[in-house]
Amino acid sequence: MNWNAQLYDGKHRFVSEFGQDVVKLLAPSAEERILDIGCGTGDLASALFHEGVHAVGVDQSASMIDEAKQKYPDVPFFVRDAHDLQYEEEFDAVFSNAAIHWMKQPDHVLKSIWKSLKPGGRFVAEFGGKGNVAFISQAIIHQIDGYDTSTYPWYFPSIGEYTSLMEQTGFHVSFAEHFERPTRLDGVDGMRNWIKMFGDVVMGEQTPGEKERITNGAVNELKEVCFNGDHWIADYWRIRVAGIKK
Ligand code: BEZ
């Protein structure tokens, strides 16, 4: 995925703003070594760093990491794939906000997190759960004849599925929650902007003209279910989990 880091920061700041809740669950202490996976443009890793945490941010997207380094030159950021982090018992905690649903092999990701943690270390994450952006996804898919569902880009597990995977990896699951969080999208073009930033990847290899047609059709269909007469609302469902490396 080729991210537009400026559009992400300009119109989708709510991603890191909502991340404050998962940071509370993380309960970081100064001097801890904490890894932020899928750190995007680095806001949460930087906030931790400036609280005295030895924070490190990693993301698979080079454009996100470039932007993070420019915004926060003191904080260590690296391009890394969370499926294979290549750390060995280095961190007191690994955390992640709004990123794990992009990682399609969750068992590999969990093993990689496990290896990165010191014994007794904790894993705390929030990401899209079962039902997340279902209206938006369906509206896009309705516009595409013969959509191949195996190309769907996101992983939105149920809480049972994800906590079972955590246990199979060896985590003691200390917290798990699956909740609805309708998310306001600002402006009359809020849904169009969301689809431009994130929905494009559902459309795959369509021409720019086709993508425009699909977006128009989807926005039109979504007026019924995601527009309340004043603003657009994305149908977000979150999973929030915490686990300890036994
Ligand atoms: C989410 O945060 O739930 C999300 C963001 C982008 C694409 C899909 C889901």
Residues whose N, C-alpha, C, O or C-beta is under 5 A from the ligand:
A	BS01	BEZ	A98 G128 N132 F198
